[in-house]
Structure formats: structure tokens, C-alpha cells
Amino acid sequence: MSYSRQDLSRRRFLQSALGLAALPALTPLAAQAAPRVAANERITVGAIGLGGQGFGDMMAMLHQPDTQIVALCDVDSKHYRDKPWGQGRAYGLKPAADVVKDHYAHTSPGASYRGLKLYSDFREVCNDPSIDAVIVATPDHWHALCTLEALRNGKDVYCEKPLTHLFHEGQAVYREAARQNAVFQVGSQQRSNERFRHAVELVLNGHIGKIHTVEVGLCPGYDHPMGDTTIKPPPDHLNYDFWCGPSEKLPYMRARSHRFWRGHHDYGGGELMDWIGHHNDIAHWGMGMDHSGPTSVEAVDWIYPDTDIYNVPYLYTVNCEYAGGIKTSISTNFDMGPIWIGHKGWVHVNRSKLEASNP
């Protein structure tokens, strides 16, 4: 199935997402919502987006005994992410399909395997009545549209972070999840890591006293092009119009394609939006602010790259204040990860270490 770029305009998408107008161009597949399966049946899963993170989600799901991947969807049949062609692991629809079929050929009796469907249009996954849950692991600018279509078709959803590309898209998603009474989760896997949980328990249990300051270190973005900047026709294996989707169709180049798309605001929010959903999430957890947020936010010292290839800051600081007098700073000036500072000490954690003022 195909549709034009006019069908995918940001204006039309927002009208649909916010319920402001009907959008026939985006809803021909939104038929009767699929019924949810009984709790004692295997959960059938469709995966949308099969780049690096989506491939990882798919691999993890293959080893869950109560789930089965029955559909895959991507607009690129095969690519190598940030590697030269043919080097490293291949990603995309065909390599993912090979992995899934090989896995089930060795682990599932023929009678229990329902087969694998391959799609290039996410709406066909969302409308497939044999699918119970959907993984959304596309670039950021597609998160809201894929998630909303899945929810409206009765699917439960696991969506990679950031929840959405734009703020109002996130509001549309959480309201639709509540309306559908759906199971919905945003990927922030650090909460499942023992080191981060240990750090948060130390803070919440009062070992550093009352928190007054939190520093959250994130990594810098792209200060120069990350790959070939030659403008060329998109490769035959990639439906570039569909990949751009509801955002601006920028001239195709390798430096703004797989992996490096987040350097341009049409598709992502730079390393800030890539990592804030990890380390600032842990900071909030330790502050006991899961159900709250800052009272003020100020962006300062944002430095943009000296190239027109990207337009998001590669150095940045975001200062926040919270009720109770807690001040936080999210910045490329700090070591990676959150450090909570209280009147009796501090705790710092990231993916490689856990440190404290009192070891």
C-alpha cells in the first residue's frame, strides 16, 4: 500500500492525532479494533522499525516464552547502519526476517509457529487482527503516528524513547492509551539495571540526606557531519519518502540517514533527546518525582554545529527547579549519568560505575 507525501503532512497528522478532523488518507486500515487475547495464550507481536534498537528489541522478544513475533515492518529492506556497505551486522526487513525464521525453525514445533508476515506499511501491522502487541522502534518523528494507529486498532504498545518527537504528540498518545485502556510502555531499560536501582535506593532511603542539587551528565551531539554529505538519490532498498513521513523531506545523504538522523530536528532531537530519557529519568526516580515535574525550565549555553547538515545543539545545558527547592542541571559539562547531592553526601551512577561520597 502507498500514499503520497501530502497524505503524510504534519498538519494532517496533527489533525488526526488530536482528533481535530477526520483523516481518511491515514485511516483506510483502521478497521474494527482487534480483540485482546486471553491471558493464558501466547502474545503475538509485530515489530515496526528494524534498525539497531529495533533489532535489539526483536532479539530480546524472541527469547520470551510467552510471546511470538508474527510480523515485521520496515521501509528499508537491508542496510548496515553506520558501517560501510556489507560490513558488520545487516539491519532492515530482510535480515530481521531471516533471524526470526531461523530462530523459530530451531525452537518451535511447526504446528505452534504461526508464520511471519512482512510489511513495509506500518498501518498493515496495526490493522492485522492476528497481532496483539506492537513494538515501535522507528526514528523519533514516526513514534506518535505509529503508536496512535496501533492503539486505535486495539494493540498494546512498547515504544522506544523518546515517547514522541514533539510535546503535543506525547499528550495525544497518553490520552489515547488511557481511552483504549491499553498496556503502553516507553523504553527506558536502565530502570531494569541493578546498578541504577541500587543508586536510586540509596538516595530514596536517605543515605545522602535531603537532596538540594542534581546534576545529569549527557553526551555531546554532532559537531561535524557523521559520514558522507554527498546529496544523491536514495538507494533502491529504501523508501525514502515513507522514511521521511510526516516531517520535511530533506535531500538524501548518508550523514543524515540511519543512526545519524537525530542530528536534524525534522527527525530527532540530538543526543539531548536520545539520552535525557535515560539519565534524567533515573534522576527523577531518585528524586521521587515520577509523578511530578519541574516548576521552571531554562535552556542555556546551547552551541550549534558549524554545518547546515544538522541543526540541533551539540553542547547544551538545561537548568530546572522543582518544588521543595531542588535544582537540577542537565548538561554536556558533567560526567555521564545523574549525581544526587544532599546535605549528608552524594551518589553518582552511570552504565559503568556507581560512586558515593561514602563508599
N, C-alpha and C positions, 0 to 999 in steps of 0.2 A: 504494500500500500504506500502511496506517496501523497504529499501535499506541498503546496507552494510556500515560499518564504512569507508571502502575505498572510497566509493562514497562521504562521508562527510569530507574528509581530508581537512585540512586548505589550502594545496596547490591548490587542485581542486576548493575550494570555492573562493580563491583569483583570480584564473584564470577567473572564471565566473564573479565575482563582477567587475573586472577591464577590462573585455572584452578582455582578452588576448587569450582565446581559448574557443572553444565550450565545453559544459559540459552536454552531454546527460543524465548522471546519475541524475542530479538535475533539468532537464527541461522537463521531459515527460508530465508534467501537464501544461506547459506554452504554451497553445494554443492561439487562437485568443483573443486579449485583449477585455475584456467586455466593452460595451459601457456605458458611463456615463448617469445617469438618468436625466430627466428634473428637473428643479429647483422646480417645484410645486409638485413633488412626494416625498413620504417618503423615506428617505435614509436607505438602508438596510446595516447592519453592521455584520461583522464577527469578533470575538474576539479570538486571539491566545495567550495562556498563562493565566491560571486562578488560580494563586496563590494570595497572599494578595493584591498586587497592581492591578493585572488584574481583580480580583473580584470587587474591588472598582470601577474601570473604568466601568465595566459591570453594576454595580448597578446604577451609575450615568447616564449611557446611557439609561437605562430602563425608566427613567423619562423625557427624551427629547421627546416632542410630534412629532417632525419631523423625528425621527429615529425609526428603529425597528431592534432588534437583531435577525438574522435569522440563525446564525451558531456559534458554539463554537468549540474550538480546544485545546487539552492539551494531553501531553504524560503520565499524571498521572490521573487515574480515580478518586482518592479520597485521600486526605491527610490532616494533621492538622497543617501544617507549623511548628512552634516551640513548639507546645503543645504535651503532651503525647497523644497516640492514643485514640480517642474518646472524647477528652476534647476540649472545645471551638468550634469555627466555623469550619466546614469542607470546604476544598477547593478542586479544581480539576474539572474534566469534569462533573461528575455526580451531585455533589452538585450545580454546576453552572446551569446545565440544569434544575434541579428541581426548582431553583429560577426563572429562565426565564419563564418556562412554567406556574408556579403558578401566576406570575405577569400578563402575558397576558391573562390567563384564567379569571382573575378578572377585567381586564381593557379594553380588546379588544373584540369586537364582533367577532364571529367565522369567518365571511366572510372576515374580514380585517387582520386576522393573517395568515401569510404565512407558519407557521410551523417552527420547529427548527431542523437544521441538526447538527450532532455531528461528529467531525473528530479527528483523532489522528495524522494526517499528515498535516502540515500547507500548503503544496502545493495544497491540495484539496480545502482549503478555498480560496486561491489566484486564483485558476482557476475556481471557481464557478461563472458562469455568472449572477446569481441572487444577488450577493453581490456587493455593490457599494464602501464600505469603510471597512478598516481593522484596528483593534487595535492590536498593538504588545506590549505585556506585559510579555515577556519571560525573563529569565535571560539574562544578558548583551551579552554573547557570541553568542546569536541567533539573536540579533536585526538586524544586517545588512542583513543576509541571508533571514529572513522573510520579511523584508521591501523591499528588491530588488525584490523578487519574486512577492510581491503584486503590486509594481509599474509597473513591466513589464507586468502584467496582467491587467493593466488599472484601478487599485484601487487607491483611495485616502487613506492616511495612517496617523494614530495617533500612534506614537511610544514613549514608555516611555523613560525617560532619564536613563543613558547617551545615546546619539544618537546611538553610536556604541561602541563596545568593544575596537577597535583599530583605530588609526588615519586614516589610508588609507581606512578603511571601510567607515568612515564618508564621505570622498571625493567621493567614489563611489556612496553613497546614494544621496548626494545633486545633483550630476551630473545627476543621473537617474531621480530624481524628476523633475529637470528642463527639461530633454529630454522628459518626458512624460507629461509635463505641468500639473502635479498633485498637488492636495492640500495635503500638508505634514506639520505636526506639531510634535514637540518634547514636551513631557510632562514636563512642569515646572510650575506647578499650582500656585506657590507663587505669580506670577505676577497678578493673579486674586484676591489676598487678599488685603483688604482695608488698612491694617497696612503697608504692604510693599509699596503699591502705594503711600501712604501718605509720607513715609520716602523719597522715590525717588523724589517726587515733591518738598519736602523741599530742597533737595540737588540741584536739577536741577534749581530751582528758585533762587539760590544764597544766601540762608539764612546763610550758613556757609562760604561763600566766595569761593575763588579759592581753589580747592582740591589739596593737596600735598601728602596725605598718605591715604591708605585704608587698614584696617585690616579685614580679613574674617575668622571668627572662625568656624571650623568644628569639628565634634565629633571624638574621637579616634576610632580605629578599634579594632580588636580582639587580645588581648594579651595572650589568652589561648583558648583551644578548647571550642566551644559553643555547648556542647552536647556530646553524646556517640561517642567515637572514635573507637569502635569495627568494624573491617572490616568484612562485611557479604554480602551474596548475596542480590541484590536489591529486594525489595518487589514485589510481583506479579502484584500489581496495577500500577507499574511504569515501563515504557520502558526506562531503564537507558541508553542503547546505544544511543537512539534517544535524550534523555535529554542531554548527553554529546556532541552529534552532531559534529560540526567542530573542537572541542577542544579535548585535551587529555582525554582519558578515565581513570580517576583515580579510585583506589579501592573505592567501595561504603562504606560510613559511614554516620551516622546521622549528625555528626558535620560539614559535608561539603555538606549537602543536602539542602532541602528547607529553604529559608531565609539566611542560613549561607554560601551559595556557594560563595558569594562575597569575602570571605577571601582568596581565591586562585585565582591567576592571570589567570589560564586557563578559568575561568568562569566570573570573575568580577575584579574590581579594588579597593576593600576595601571600607571603609567608605569615603575615599577621593573621589572616583568616584561616590559614592552614593550621597554625599551632595554637591559636587562642582557645579553640575548642578542646584542647588537651590540657595545657598547663594552667590556663585561667580557670578551667573547670575544676581542677584539683584545688586551686587556691580558694574558690568558692566553697568547695566541700569542707575544707579545713576551717573556714570562717563560719561555717554553719549558715551559709547564705543560699542554700539550694532553692529556696522558695522566695528569694528576695533579689535585690539588685542595688546598684549604686544610686545615690541621690544626686550625684553630679558626675559628668564625664568631660574631660578636656584632652584633645589631641594636640600634642606639642612636638616640636623638633622633627617634623616629618621631612625626610630628604628623598627626593625622587631621582631615579636614574637619569643619566645624561644620554638618553636614547629614546626615540619615539616608538621603539618596539614594545616597551612596557610603560604603564602609566600608574602603577601603584608604588607607594614608598618602599624603599629597601632598608631604610633606617627610620625608626619611629618610637614614640613614647605616648602612652595613653594614661593619664592620671585620673583616678576616681576617688570619690569619697562615699562612705557608707554611714548609715545610722549607727550611732554609738561611737563615732569619732574615728573609725578605722579608715586609713588612707592606703590606697594601693597604687602601684605604678607598673604598667605593662610595657616592657621596653627591650630593645636590642642592646641596651647598655649593661644588662645583667647577665650572669651565668644562666644557662637554660634551667627552667623549672621554677617553681614557687619557693620563696623563703618567707615564712611567717615570723614576725618579730614581736615578742611580748615583753612584759616588764620583768620576766624572770629568765629570758633566753630566746633562742631561735631554733628553727628547724628548716632545713633545705633539702629538697628532693628533686631528682630528675631520673631519666631512664638508666643511668649508670651508677648513681650513688645516692646514699642517704646520710646527711650530716646533721649535727646538732651542736649547740654551744656546750652542752654537757653530754659527751659521748657515752 
